Amino acid sequence: MTDTTAATQAPALPDRLSIDPRSPHHIAAVFQHDIGIVFNGKERFDVEEYCVSEGWVKVPAGKTLDRKGRPLLITLKGQVEAFYK
């Protein structure tokens, strides 16, 4: 019963979301709740950004860093589902 009340209080999940606070697709209110991402039928825990309508996720490419010290991201295409845990 607590799961349904928590889901009703949580804001609707956007079509595109990023964990980077500098991104225009970052919505801080969504991150106050636990979010899960299912990509091609398996839950992923390393997703940095996703877009449900376009069907892609961005994940770090191993331990590789860009010149500013942030993880280098690669885009994977497939079926994306976002949900509250």
PyMOL commands that set and color helices and strands:
alter all, ss='L'
color gray80, all
select helices_A, chain A and resi 2-9+30-32
alter helices_A, ss='H'
color red, helices_A
select strands_A, chain A and resi 16-18+35-39+42-44+49-51+56-65+71-77+80-84
alter strands_A, ss='S'
color yellow, strands_A
deselect
rebuild
show_as cartoon
